[in-house]
Every structure is written in C-alpha cells, then in structure tokens.
C-alpha cells in the first residue's frame, strides 16, 4: 500500500508513523480547531480555600491558554481581549472576580489598557505560578466539555492608521484568501507531531483557525506600534508544511539580516572620523553575522574573568541578551544607569560602540512616547519599529501597485518566488535610503 502523500514519507519516517498514515482518518481540521480546551483549576482553588471556583477557574484557564500560545507557557504578561474569556458573564461580575483573584495573590494585571482596544495584560502571581502552575504544566487537568470556538471578526478602526497603512491592511486581508492547506497532510501532521502535547495543540489550533475560517477572519489584521499583525506572520514554521499558495508558486521569506542592529545604524551622523570608523565597524559586524561576532567578542574580552560562566555559548544566546538589553526597564529612568541596562554581551557592545550608545540614550530620554510599548513601558525595540515602518511601507505599497502577492512579516515579508528578485531590489533600495546599509536573507517559507 502506498502512502496517501509522497511528502509524508519524508515527514513521518518511523514504521509506526507510516502505519498511521495508511489508516483512514475521520478527523477534520475544522473539527479540531472548533474546540478549545478549558483547563480545570477548581481543585487548586478549593485547596486554597477560595470562592467562586468555576468562574475563577475559567478566568485562570484563559490566562493559562494565552500563556501557552504567546509566551511558551512562561509567566509573562499576555494581552486578553474582552471577547476572549472562556466564561460568559457580565462585565461587572468578571471585574469582581478579577480583583478578588488579585487580592488573593493569584493573578496580576497591568492597569494600563491598550489604546482603542478592549484588552488588558494579565499574568499569574509569581508565587502562585511557582507553587501551582509549574506543577500543573507537567500534567494539566481539563474539563470534560471543551469550549466551542467560533470565529469573531475584529476589524481595526481605520481612523487609527494612515491611508497608506490602511492599503497594506486591506492587502493582507485579500492576500490571505489566496492561501490554502492540504487537509490530509494537516491531519497527519496533527496526529504524528502534535496530538497529546497541550502546548503544541494550542499553537496548532491557533495557527490554523485563520485559514479554516479565512472568509470570516480575513480582515482580522491590525497595526500595533508600527508593525502589521496578521495570521500569516504569526504562523509557526513547524506547522507550515500543509500550507500552499493557490497558484502553486513557492513562498519565500525575505528578511532583513540582524534587523535591530541594522536599524541602529540610522543613529550615526558621521560628524567625525571616529564616528565614521565606528559606523563602519557596526556594518562589518552585521556583514559577518552581528550576533556571532558579539558572542565571540564577549568571550574574548571576559574569558579570563569570573564572568566567563555567564557568557552565552552560541549566537541565539547572544541575541537574547542583546534584545533583553534593548527592552530593559532601566530605559524608563530619567537618568539611565549604564551598568544596569544589560548583561555581559551588552556591556561589550557598549564598549565597541560608545558613540552609538550615547546617541541612543539621548534619543530615548528625549523622545519617550516613540519608545513606549503598548503596555506603556519604555522599550527601545518598539521605537525601532517606527524605522522599520519607514523601510517596509514603501516596499509594500509598490508591491500593491503592481498587484504582487505578499504578506508582511516582522523584519521582512513573504513573497512568491517569481517576484522575489523584484522585492529584494525594492527592500535594498529602501534600506539604503533610510538606514544607509542593510543585508537580506531569503529562505523557503516552509521547510
């Protein structure tokens, strides 16, 4: 007997998996994504002697689900829309339970509401997360009845964006309709790589819902802090194999290499020979893979010190350290303490790029609103999004004017292979105009 899909042999190679592929599956992706697991925290709440077990449990389940989806299960703030709660109750009752759970040190929430959105940021109390959620993660308990999930249309108020940004949002809604998925291959992917893992199941369902219900959800796109958000730019690479463009043309991801360091080049004014030399050094680091060079230079500088045990041993670790420094809460201070901004990688970066750091510090302090995140915290990375918009928007508009299919991705875009060369030229020209330098990488949108 032959496999239903030739590609499946490559994806699922064990004898057990091959056997499963030969069996006729009666599940559909629509059935899978139309249900949402509800996690049961009633026993924990009773153990703590709290009231309103069912309503409180549903609230905790919503926060838990969102953390699985958007923070890999880690206890970070997650934004929850008022329509996303798993329990149906009045706003007054939900508010009562919310403040009760906060008083009992079960949850925490950011009092800042996202502008023009009915949403707020939530996370668990740190002690509650450590003592109850971490053990719960290893063997989560669900209710017998999953919640029926139905698509909800959430169209961003276009008065909040410029006319040109509105053109891009419209194109995103139109272009998602030109994508589809192979039903059988998607089911096989779920059965062989996802089923039984609660984190993977939550991510899989969230990823495929906008494609299953694309007619209902096509316009659920928005722009937040100078970045475009839609279903495709949040689609995990590990689930992309069943997705295809209806033309049959291959989809390519076109990305700006070392995006944040590249955008930092815009702070240089070349007012002195020292500044020109420093800018050229940063360009050289980007050309050689900025984060690899940063890791290597950090190790070289600190290998004979006690700090050597706290140096990342790979590129991704160096990138994580660098991004944490850009998003450090230290930037919120009127007088920034240099030694408190970041870790060892950041200190070595600052040593090599002293002029850039001084410019960055002055810029953040004097222009705080630009660098304020949607949760009302100062974040250098958010400020750089405005520069990303200056680079990417002209590219998107030119593609729209020529009727070329694309979809915005953070730091780049998805484009059909036949149009890649033209899109590369547009993006390089825009980088040179707005930043003065930039490198691109391209790879298959799906592996």
ROMI-726952 format. One record per residue (C-alpha): residue number from 1; x, y, z. Coordinates in nm, 2 decimals, decimal comma. Each point is the difference from the previous one (the first is absolute). Layout:
BEGIN
   nr      px      py      pz
  NUM       X       Y       Z
...
This chain:
BEGIN
   nr      px      py      pz
    1    0,00    0,00    0,00
    2    0,13    0,35   -0,08
    3   -0,01    0,30    0,22
    4   -0,27    0,25   -0,06
    5    0,25    0,27   -0,05
    6    0,35   -0,05   -0,14
    7    0,13    0,29    0,22
    8   -0,13   -0,18    0,31
    9    0,27   -0,26   -0,03
   10    0,27    0,27    0,05
   11   -0,19    0,16    0,29
   12   -0,10   -0,31    0,19
   13    0,26   -0,27   -0,04
   14   -0,04   -0,26    0,27
   15   -0,19   -0,33   -0,06
   16   -0,26    0,09    0,26
   17   -0,06    0,34   -0,17
   18   -0,02   -0,15   -0,35
   19   -0,26   -0,25    0,13
   20   -0,21    0,29    0,13
   21    0,02    0,18   -0,33
   22   -0,15   -0,30   -0,18
   23   -0,31    0,01    0,23
   24   -0,29    0,20   -0,11
   25   -0,05    0,30    0,24
   26   -0,35    0,13    0,07
   27    0,12    0,32    0,17
   28   -0,02    0,33   -0,18
   29    0,21    0,31    0,07
   30   -0,32    0,20    0,04
   31   -0,12   -0,24    0,28
   32    0,33    0,03    0,17
   33    0,03    0,37    0,01
   34   -0,37    0,06    0,08
   35    0,06   -0,13    0,36
   36    0,21    0,17    0,26
   37    0,12   -0,18    0,31
   38   -0,12    0,14    0,34
   39    0,25   -0,07    0,28
   40   -0,14   -0,09    0,34
   41    0,15    0,19    0,29
   42   -0,29   -0,08    0,24
   43    0,19   -0,24    0,22
   44    0,29    0,25    0,04
   45   -0,25    0,28    0,09
   46   -0,17   -0,22    0,25
   47    0,33   -0,10    0,15
   48    0,07    0,37    0,06
   49   -0,35    0,06    0,15
   50   -0,12    0,24   -0,27
   51   -0,35    0,07   -0,11
   52   -0,17    0,01   -0,35
   53    0,19   -0,31   -0,11
   54   -0,15   -0,04   -0,34
   55    0,01    0,36   -0,11
   56    0,35    0,05    0,14
   57    0,12   -0,32   -0,16
   58   -0,12    0,11   -0,35
   59    0,19    0,33    0,05
   60    0,32   -0,18    0,09
   61   -0,05   -0,24   -0,29
   62   -0,02    0,30   -0,24
   63    0,33    0,14    0,13
   64    0,16   -0,34   -0,01
   65   -0,11   -0,05   -0,36
   66    0,13    0,33   -0,11
   67    0,34   -0,06    0,17
   68    0,02   -0,34   -0,18
   69   -0,06    0,18   -0,33
   70    0,20    0,32    0,04
   71    0,27   -0,04    0,26
   72    0,08   -0,38   -0,03
   73   -0,17   -0,07    0,33
   74    0,23    0,25    0,18
   75   -0,15    0,24    0,25
   76    0,01    0,31   -0,21
   77   -0,28    0,26   -0,05
   78   -0,24   -0,10   -0,27
   79   -0,25    0,23   -0,16
   80   -0,36   -0,13    0,03
   81   -0,29    0,15   -0,19
   82   -0,33    0,04    0,18
   83   -0,16   -0,25   -0,25
   84    0,27   -0,26    0,06
   85   -0,10   -0,11    0,35
   86   -0,11   -0,36    0,02
   87   -0,28    0,07    0,25
   88   -0,31    0,19   -0,10
   89   -0,09    0,25    0,27
   90   -0,08    0,37    0,04
   91    0,28    0,25    0,00
   92   -0,08    0,10    0,36
   93    0,02   -0,37    0,11
   94    0,33   -0,05   -0,18
   95    0,14    0,32    0,15
   96   -0,10   -0,13    0,35
   97    0,18   -0,33   -0,05
   98    0,30    0,16   -0,16
   99    0,06    0,23    0,30
  100   -0,08   -0,29    0,24
  101    0,27   -0,22   -0,16
  102    0,25    0,29    0,00
  103   -0,07    0,06    0,37
  104    0,06   -0,37    0,07
  105    0,33    0,02   -0,19
  106   -0,11   -0,24   -0,27
  107    0,03    0,24   -0,30
  108    0,15    0,33   -0,09
  109   -0,11    0,24   -0,27
  110    0,13    0,32   -0,15
  111   -0,23    0,29    0,07
  112    0,09    0,15   -0,34
  113   -0,26   -0,08   -0,27
  114    0,13   -0,03   -0,35
  115   -0,12    0,32   -0,18
  116   -0,33   -0,05   -0,20
  117   -0,01   -0,37    0,08
  118   -0,21   -0,18    0,25
  119    0,29   -0,19    0,15
  120    0,23   -0,02    0,29
  121    0,33   -0,18    0,09
  122   -0,02   -0,29    0,26
  123    0,24   -0,25    0,16
  124    0,00   -0,22    0,31
  125    0,14    0,12    0,33
  126    0,37   -0,12    0,01
  127   -0,05   -0,21    0,31
  128   -0,32   -0,16   -0,13
  129    0,17   -0,07   -0,33
  130    0,30   -0,17    0,17
  131   -0,20   -0,20    0,25
  132   -0,30   -0,10   -0,21
  133    0,03    0,08   -0,37
  134    0,34   -0,16   -0,06
  135   -0,12   -0,33    0,15
  136   -0,33    0,03   -0,19
  137    0,20    0,04   -0,33
  138    0,14   -0,35    0,03
  139   -0,34   -0,16    0,02
  140   -0,28    0,25   -0,08
  141   -0,36   -0,08    0,09
  142   -0,27    0,09   -0,24
  143   -0,38    0,01    0,04
  144   -0,22   -0,26   -0,17
  145   -0,15    0,25   -0,23
  146    0,23    0,21   -0,23
  147   -0,12    0,34   -0,10
  148   -0,15    0,04   -0,34
  149    0,21    0,24   -0,19
  150   -0,16    0,23   -0,26
  151    0,18    0,26   -0,22
  152   -0,04    0,36    0,10
  153    0,05    0,29   -0,24
  154    0,22    0,27    0,16
  155    0,07    0,27   -0,26
  156    0,24    0,27    0,12
  157   -0,14    0,35   -0,01
  158    0,16    0,15   -0,31
  159   -0,01    0,35    0,15
  160    0,29   -0,12    0,22
  161    0,23   -0,06   -0,30
  162    0,11    0,21   -0,30
  163   -0,16   -0,05   -0,34
  164    0,31   -0,18   -0,13
  165    0,02   -0,23    0,30
  166   -0,37   -0,07   -0,07
  167    0,09   -0,11   -0,35
  168    0,24   -0,26    0,15
  169   -0,26   -0,13    0,24
  170   -0,25   -0,04   -0,28
  171    0,27   -0,19   -0,21
  172    0,06   -0,23    0,30
  173   -0,37   -0,09    0,01
  174   -0,01   -0,06   -0,37
  175    0,32   -0,20   -0,02
  176   -0,08   -0,24    0,28
  177   -0,29   -0,12   -0,22
  178    0,26   -0,13   -0,26
  179    0,14   -0,25    0,25
  180   -0,14   -0,35    0,07
  181    0,11   -0,32    0,18
  182    0,01   -0,36   -0,09
  183   -0,26   -0,16    0,23
  184    0,14   -0,35    0,02
  185    0,36    0,11    0,05
  186   -0,12    0,25    0,28
  187   -0,18   -0,28    0,18
  188    0,31   -0,23   -0,03
  189    0,21    0,28    0,14
  190   -0,23    0,03    0,30
  191   -0,02   -0,37    0,06
  192    0,37   -0,07   -0,02
  193    0,16    0,32    0,14
  194   -0,26    0,19    0,21
  195   -0,27   -0,22    0,16
  196    0,05   -0,05    0,37
  197    0,23    0,30    0,06
  198   -0,22    0,27    0,14
  199    0,23    0,29   -0,10
  200    0,03   -0,13   -0,36
  201   -0,37   -0,06   -0,03
  202   -0,08    0,36    0,12
  203    0,25    0,14   -0,25
  204   -0,12   -0,22   -0,29
  205   -0,36    0,10    0,05
  206    0,08    0,37    0,03
  207    0,22   -0,02   -0,32
  208   -0,26   -0,18   -0,22
  209   -0,32    0,18    0,11
  210    0,06    0,31   -0,22
  211    0,04   -0,24   -0,30
  212   -0,29   -0,22    0,08
  213   -0,22    0,31    0,05
  214    0,18    0,23   -0,23
  215   -0,31    0,15   -0,15
  216   -0,13    0,10    0,34
  217    0,34    0,11    0,14
  218    0,18    0,14   -0,31
  219   -0,02    0,35    0,12
  220    0,11   -0,08    0,36
  221    0,32    0,19   -0,06
  222    0,14    0,30    0,19
  223    0,29    0,23    0,04
  224    0,15    0,04    0,35
  225    0,30    0,22    0,08
  226    0,10    0,03   -0,37
  227   -0,02   -0,37   -0,08
  228   -0,26   -0,19   -0,20
  229   -0,15   -0,30    0,17
  230   -0,20   -0,28   -0,17
  231   -0,04   -0,37    0,00
  232    0,28   -0,09   -0,24
  233    0,28    0,19    0,17
  234   -0,08   -0,19    0,32
  235   -0,02   -0,34   -0,16
  236    0,26   -0,23    0,16
  237    0,25   -0,15   -0,25
  238   -0,04   -0,35    0,14
  239   -0,37   -0,01   -0,12
  240    0,05    0,15   -0,34
  241    0,05   -0,31   -0,21
  242   -0,37   -0,04   -0,10
  243   -0,03    0,37   -0,11
  244    0,02    0,10   -0,36
  245   -0,08    0,30   -0,23
  246   -0,29   -0,08   -0,23
  247    0,22    0,08   -0,31
  248    0,23   -0,28    0,10
  249    0,29    0,24    0,01
  250    0,25   -0,05    0,29
  251   -0,01    0,26    0,28
  252    0,33    0,16    0,11
  253    0,08    0,19    0,33
  254    0,21    0,31   -0,07
  255    0,16    0,14    0,32
  256    0,22    0,28    0,10
  257    0,31   -0,15    0,15
  258    0,06    0,10    0,37
  259   -0,29    0,24   -0,02
  260    0,04    0,19    0,33
  261    0,38    0,06   -0,04
  262   -0,06    0,11   -0,36
  263   -0,26    0,26    0,11
  264    0,24    0,13    0,26
  265    0,22    0,12   -0,29
  266   -0,25    0,28   -0,06
  267    0,12    0,17    0,33
  268    0,34    0,08   -0,15
  269    0,05    0,35   -0,14
  270    0,37   -0,04   -0,12
  271    0,10    0,32    0,18
  272    0,35   -0,11    0,06
  273    0,26   -0,25   -0,12
  274   -0,05   -0,21    0,31
  275   -0,37   -0,02   -0,06
  276    0,05   -0,11   -0,36
  277    0,24   -0,27    0,12
  278   -0,24   -0,12    0,26
  279   -0,29   -0,02   -0,25
  280    0,22   -0,20   -0,24
  281    0,08   -0,24    0,28
  282   -0,37   -0,06    0,06
  283   -0,06   -0,06   -0,37
  284    0,29   -0,25    0,01
  285   -0,15   -0,18    0,30
  286   -0,34   -0,02   -0,19
  287    0,17   -0,13   -0,31
  288    0,18   -0,28    0,20
  289   -0,32   -0,08    0,20
  290   -0,04    0,25    0,28
  291   -0,10   -0,24    0,28
  292    0,27   -0,25   -0,08
  293    0,26    0,29    0,02
  294   -0,16    0,13    0,32
  295    0,03   -0,34    0,16
  296    0,36   -0,05   -0,11
  297    0,11    0,35    0,11
  298   -0,17   -0,05    0,34
  299    0,18   -0,33    0,06
  300    0,33    0,15   -0,11
  301   -0,03    0,29    0,24
  302   -0,12   -0,20    0,30
  303    0,14   -0,35   -0,04
  304    0,26    0,05    0,28
  305   -0,25    0,15    0,24
  306   -0,27   -0,14    0,24
  307   -0,26    0,13   -0,25
  308    0,10   -0,27   -0,25
  309   -0,27   -0,23    0,15
  310   -0,27    0,25   -0,08
  311    0,09    0,05   -0,37
  312   -0,24   -0,16   -0,26
  313    0,17   -0,28   -0,19
  314   -0,18    0,05   -0,32
  315   -0,15    0,25   -0,24
  316   -0,36   -0,03    0,13
  317    0,11    0,06    0,36
  318    0,18    0,32   -0,11
  319   -0,30    0,12   -0,19
  320   -0,23   -0,07    0,30
  321    0,24    0,20    0,23
  322    0,01    0,29   -0,25
  323   -0,38    0,02   -0,04
  324   -0,05   -0,02    0,38
  325    0,23    0,31    0,03
  326   -0,20    0,18   -0,27
  327   -0,32   -0,07    0,19
  328    0,14    0,06    0,35
  329   -0,21    0,19    0,25
  330    0,30    0,20    0,08
  331   -0,08    0,22   -0,30
  332   -0,30    0,13    0,19
  333    0,22    0,19    0,25
  334    0,06    0,38   -0,05
  335    0,37   -0,08    0,05
  336    0,10   -0,33   -0,15
  337    0,25   -0,21    0,19
  338    0,22   -0,14   -0,27
  339    0,11   -0,30    0,20
  340   -0,36   -0,10    0,07
  341   -0,13   -0,01   -0,36
  342    0,13   -0,34   -0,11
  343    0,22   -0,29    0,06
  344    0,35   -0,08   -0,11
  345   -0,08    0,00   -0,37
  346   -0,15    0,34    0,02
  347    0,30    0,14    0,20
  348    0,24   -0,12   -0,28
  349   -0,23    0,15   -0,26
  350    0,00    0,33    0,18
  351    0,38   -0,01    0,02
  352    0,03   -0,05   -0,37
  353   -0,27    0,26   -0,09
  354    0,03    0,28    0,25
  355   -0,12    0,27   -0,24
  356   -0,31   -0,20   -0,10
  357   -0,09   -0,07    0,36
  358    0,02    0,37    0,10
  359   -0,22    0,09   -0,30
  360   -0,25   -0,28    0,10
  361   -0,02    0,12    0,36
  362   -0,06    0,36   -0,10
  363   -0,26   -0,11   -0,26
  364   -0,20   -0,22    0,25
  365    0,00    0,26    0,28
  366   -0,10    0,29   -0,23
  367   -0,27   -0,19   -0,20
  368   -0,16   -0,24    0,24
  369   -0,34   -0,03   -0,16
  370    0,15   -0,15   -0,32
  371    0,17   -0,27    0,21
  372   -0,30   -0,08    0,22
  373   -0,14   -0,35   -0,05
  374   -0,37   -0,08   -0,02
  375    0,02   -0,10    0,37
  376    0,12    0,36    0,07
  377    0,36   -0,10    0,07
  378    0,31    0,15   -0,16
  379    0,15   -0,24   -0,24
  380    0,28    0,09   -0,25
  381   -0,11   -0,28   -0,23
  382   -0,35    0,16   -0,03
  383    0,16    0,33   -0,11
  384    0,20   -0,18   -0,27
  385   -0,33   -0,13   -0,14
  386   -0,07    0,35   -0,13
  387    0,31   -0,02   -0,20
  388   -0,10   -0,35   -0,12
  389   -0,33    0,16   -0,12
  390    0,19    0,26   -0,20
  391    0,21   -0,27   -0,17
  392   -0,28   -0,25   -0,06
  393   -0,31    0,21   -0,09
  394    0,14    0,13   -0,34
  395    0,08   -0,36   -0,09
  396   -0,35   -0,12    0,09
  397   -0,17    0,29   -0,19
  398    0,21   -0,07   -0,32
  399   -0,10   -0,36    0,01
  400   -0,36    0,09    0,04
  401    0,01    0,24   -0,29
  402    0,13   -0,28   -0,22
  403   -0,25   -0,26    0,13
  404    0,27   -0,22    0,14
  405   -0,09   -0,25    0,28
  406    0,18    0,05    0,33
  407   -0,06   -0,01    0,37
  408    0,19    0,21    0,26
  409    0,23   -0,19    0,24
  410    0,19    0,16    0,28
  411    0,33    0,12   -0,14
  412   -0,10   -0,09   -0,35
  413   -0,28   -0,16   -0,21
  414   -0,13   -0,31   -0,16
  415    0,01    0,01   -0,38
  416   -0,05   -0,24   -0,29
  417    0,32   -0,14   -0,14
  418   -0,06    0,15   -0,35
  419   -0,02    0,35    0,16
  420    0,29   -0,04    0,25
  421    0,26    0,18   -0,21
  422   -0,21    0,31   -0,05
  423   -0,10    0,01    0,37
  424    0,37   -0,04    0,10
  425    0,09    0,31   -0,22
  426   -0,28    0,20    0,16
  427    0,11   -0,09    0,35
  428    0,37    0,06   -0,06
  429   -0,08    0,35   -0,15
  430   -0,22    0,09    0,30
  431    0,27   -0,12    0,25
  432    0,27    0,21   -0,17
  433   -0,23    0,30   -0,01
  434   -0,12   -0,02    0,36
  435    0,29   -0,16    0,18
  436    0,30    0,02   -0,23
  437    0,07   -0,38    0,00
  438   -0,17   -0,33    0,03
  439    0,03   -0,37   -0,09
  440   -0,28   -0,24   -0,09
  441   -0,05   -0,37    0,03
  442   -0,25   -0,22   -0,17
  443   -0,12   -0,36    0,07
  444   -0,30   -0,21   -0,07
  445   -0,30    0,11    0,21
  446   -0,06   -0,37    0,09
  447    0,26   -0,27    0,03
